[in-house]
Amino acid sequence: MQHSHEQVIKSAYERSPELVEKVLPTAYAYMYRYLARLSLTAGDAAKAVHFINQALAANSSIFYRDPRSLLTLVAVPLAPLAKLVIKGSLGSAEYTANN
């Protein structure tokens, strides 16, 4: 998916470099943020961290201009902790059947 997104951005740049060049960092930041979200959804926290770091490097301003981006930025480092908490709480639950 990353490759296809990069191809779209590259194609747009090749068609209109004067228009696209100024928004390239933002386009890449949003692409990487999206890939970080997909990685979180898939349960791959390490890949989500990788993509969120790329988004920060491309254009960190999306994280204070866009609430969804900020939410993703906060969710990525919390994902491993949330997984542990959920696993711990589910692992300690006891099932009792009423006969």
C-alpha positions in Angstrom: 0.0 0.0 0.0 2.9 2.4 0.8 4.3 1.8 -2.7 0.9 2.6 -4.4 0.5 5.8 -2.4 4.0 6.9 -3.2 3.3 6.3 -6.9 0.2 8.5 -6.8 2.2 11.3 -5.1 5.0 10.9 -7.6 2.6 10.9 -10.6 1.0 14.1 -9.3 4.4 15.7 -8.9 5.4 14.8 -12.4 2.3 16.3 -13.9 2.4 19.5 -12.0 5.6 20.0 -10.1 5.0 23.7 -9.5 1.7 23.0 -7.7 2.6 19.8 -5.9 6.1 20.6 -4.6 4.9 22.9 -1.9 2.5 20.2 -0.5 4.7 17.2 -0.8 5.8 17.1 2.8 2.2 17.3 4.0 1.1 14.7 1.5 3.8 12.3 2.7 2.9 13.0 6.3 -0.7 12.2 5.8 0.2 9.0 3.9 2.5 7.8 6.7 -0.2 8.7 9.3 -2.7 6.6 7.4 -0.3 3.7 7.2 0.4 4.0 10.9 -3.4 3.8 11.5 -3.6 0.7 9.3 -0.7 -0.9 11.2 -2.5 -0.2 14.5 -5.7 -1.8 13.2 -3.7 -4.8 12.1 -2.1 -5.1 15.5 1.4 -4.3 14.3 2.5 -1.6 16.8 6.2 -1.7 15.7 5.2 -0.8 12.1 2.8 1.9 13.4 5.7 3.5 15.3 7.9 3.3 12.2 5.2 5.1 10.1 4.3 7.7 12.7 8.0 8.6 12.9 8.1 9.0 9.2 5.0 11.2 9.3 6.6 13.4 12.0 9.8 13.7 9.9 7.8 14.6 6.8 5.6 17.3 8.3 5.0 17.4 12.1 2.5 20.3 11.7 -0.3 17.9 10.8 -0.4 16.7 14.4 -1.4 20.1 15.8 -3.6 21.2 12.9 -5.6 18.0 12.6 -7.3 16.3 15.6 -7.4 12.9 13.8 -3.6 13.1 13.3 -3.1 14.0 16.9 -5.3 11.1 18.0 -3.2 8.7 15.9 0.0 10.2 17.3 -1.2 9.5 20.8 -2.6 6.1 20.0 0.6 4.7 18.5 2.8 4.7 21.6 -0.2 3.6 23.8 -1.1 0.6 21.6 1.3 -1.9 23.3 0.2 -0.7 26.8 -3.5 -1.0 25.8 -2.9 -4.5 24.5 -1.3 -5.5 27.8 -4.1 -4.0 29.9 -6.8 -5.7 27.8 -5.0 -9.0 27.8 -4.5 -8.8 31.6 -8.1 -7.9 32.2 -9.4 -10.6 30.0 -7.0 -13.2 31.3 -8.1 -12.6 34.9 -11.9 -12.8 34.2 -13.6 -15.8 35.4 -16.6 -17.4 33.7 -19.2 -18.9 35.9 -22.3 -20.6 34.5 -25.6 -20.5 36.3 -27.1 -24.0 36.5 
